[in-house]
Amino acid sequence: VILLLNRRMTFKRRNGGRNKHGRGKTVPVRCTNCARCVPKDKAIKRFVIRNIVEAASIRDISDASVYPNYALPKLYFKLCYCVSCAIHSKVVRNRSREERKNRDPPPRFGQRPQQQKPAPGAAAAGGGGGAPNRS
């Protein structure tokens, strides 16, 4: 009997699926997809930046525009999903027990790899003094 009292239940996530540490209660937000009330710290949040115009029409609009380098405005969305909608719409996926321990952010897509900048001393030692070539 004594052995059973000392056992604790296992838990799946060390944060309990929330980001609430130390706060008693958090403000509810509505899921973008199904309008369910979800605690703000538990909701899966994504910030999306999109062009107002789809990619096929951008060239047509820029050709017809009077202004030479007119930057088209963008749409900015903060999307909040409940857990079930985020899984169903593949915003997040379930991971294995070992993979859940990995807390690194996922790799970012859609960005070009950053090129290596030369060391500060290497640019001065190039010998090509004067203004940089801007062509």
C-alpha positions as CSV (number, residue, x, y, z in Angstrom):
1,V,0.0,0.0,0.0
2,I,2.8,2.4,0.8
3,L,4.5,1.9,-2.6
4,L,1.3,2.9,-4.4
5,L,1.1,6.3,-2.6
6,N,4.5,7.4,-3.7
7,R,3.9,6.9,-7.4
8,R,3.1,10.0,-9.4
9,M,1.2,10.0,-12.7
10,T,3.2,10.4,-15.8
11,F,2.8,13.6,-17.8
12,K,3.1,14.1,-21.5
13,R,4.5,17.6,-21.6
14,R,6.6,19.4,-19.1
15,N,4.5,22.6,-19.6
16,G,1.2,20.8,-19.6
17,G,0.5,22.2,-23.1
18,R,0.4,25.7,-21.9
19,N,2.7,28.7,-21.5
20,K,1.2,30.0,-18.2
21,H,4.0,29.4,-15.7
22,G,3.1,31.3,-12.5
23,R,-0.1,33.0,-13.8
24,G,-3.4,31.6,-12.4
25,K,-5.6,32.4,-15.4
26,T,-5.1,33.9,-18.8
27,V,-7.4,35.7,-21.2
28,P,-9.4,33.6,-23.6
29,V,-9.1,34.1,-27.4
30,R,-11.3,32.8,-30.1
31,C,-10.0,30.2,-32.6
32,T,-9.8,31.6,-36.1
33,N,-11.2,28.4,-37.6
34,C,-14.1,27.3,-35.3
35,A,-14.5,30.2,-32.8
36,R,-13.8,28.0,-29.8
37,C,-12.7,29.9,-26.7
38,V,-9.1,28.9,-25.9
39,P,-6.7,30.2,-23.2
40,K,-4.3,32.6,-24.9
41,D,-1.3,30.8,-23.6
42,K,-2.6,27.4,-25.0
43,A,-3.7,28.7,-28.4
44,I,-1.4,28.0,-31.4
45,K,-0.5,31.4,-32.8
46,R,0.8,32.2,-36.3
47,F,1.6,35.6,-37.7
48,V,1.0,35.6,-41.5
49,I,2.1,38.4,-43.9
50,R,0.5,38.2,-47.4
51,N,0.3,40.4,-50.4
52,I,-3.1,41.8,-51.1
53,V,-2.8,40.8,-54.7
54,E,-2.0,37.2,-55.7
55,A,1.3,36.5,-57.5
56,A,-0.3,36.2,-61.0
57,S,-1.7,39.8,-60.9
58,I,1.3,41.6,-59.4
59,R,3.1,42.0,-62.8
60,D,-0.1,43.3,-64.5
61,I,-0.6,45.9,-61.8
62,S,3.0,47.0,-61.8
63,D,2.9,47.4,-65.6
64,A,-0.3,49.5,-65.5
65,S,0.9,51.6,-62.5
66,V,1.9,55.3,-63.0
67,Y,4.4,55.1,-60.2
68,P,7.6,53.3,-61.1
69,N,8.5,51.5,-57.9
70,Y,5.2,51.3,-56.1
71,A,5.2,48.8,-53.2
72,L,1.9,47.0,-53.0
73,P,0.5,46.9,-49.5
74,K,0.4,43.7,-47.5
75,L,-2.1,42.0,-45.3
76,Y,-1.0,41.2,-41.7
77,F,-2.9,38.4,-39.8
78,K,-2.5,37.1,-36.3
79,L,-4.1,33.6,-36.5
80,C,-5.0,31.8,-33.3
81,Y,-6.0,28.1,-33.5
82,C,-7.3,25.7,-30.9
83,V,-5.3,22.5,-30.6
84,S,-7.8,20.4,-32.5
85,C,-8.1,22.8,-35.5
86,A,-4.3,23.3,-35.6
87,I,-3.8,19.5,-35.9
88,H,-6.6,19.1,-38.4
89,S,-5.4,21.9,-40.7
90,K,-1.8,20.6,-40.3
91,V,-0.5,23.8,-38.7
92,V,1.2,21.6,-36.1
93,R,1.8,17.8,-36.0
94,N,2.1,15.3,-33.2
95,R,5.6,14.2,-32.4
96,S,7.1,11.2,-30.8
97,R,8.2,11.1,-27.2
98,E,11.8,11.8,-28.0
99,E,11.0,14.5,-30.6
100,R,8.8,16.3,-28.0
101,K,11.9,16.9,-25.9
102,N,13.4,19.0,-28.8
103,R,12.6,22.6,-28.0
104,D,14.4,24.2,-30.9
105,P,12.2,26.2,-33.3
106,P,11.4,24.5,-36.6
107,P,13.4,25.5,-39.7
108,R,12.1,28.5,-41.5
109,F,11.0,28.2,-45.0
110,G,10.8,30.8,-47.7
111,Q,14.0,32.7,-46.7
112,R,17.2,32.8,-48.7
113,P,20.3,31.5,-47.0
114,Q,22.4,34.3,-45.5
115,Q,25.7,34.9,-47.3
116,Q,28.8,35.0,-45.3
117,K,30.1,38.5,-44.6
118,P,33.9,39.0,-44.9
119,A,35.8,39.5,-41.7
120,P,36.3,43.2,-40.8
121,G,40.1,43.1,-41.5
122,A,39.7,41.3,-44.8
123,A,37.8,44.1,-46.5
124,A,40.5,46.6,-45.7
125,A,43.3,44.3,-46.9
126,G,41.7,44.0,-50.3
127,G,43.7,46.9,-51.6
128,G,40.9,48.3,-53.8
129,G,40.4,51.6,-51.9
130,G,37.8,54.3,-52.7
131,A,34.1,54.2,-52.8
132,P,32.3,50.9,-53.2
133,N,31.1,50.0,-56.7
134,R,27.3,50.6,-56.9
135,S,26.0,49.4,-60.2
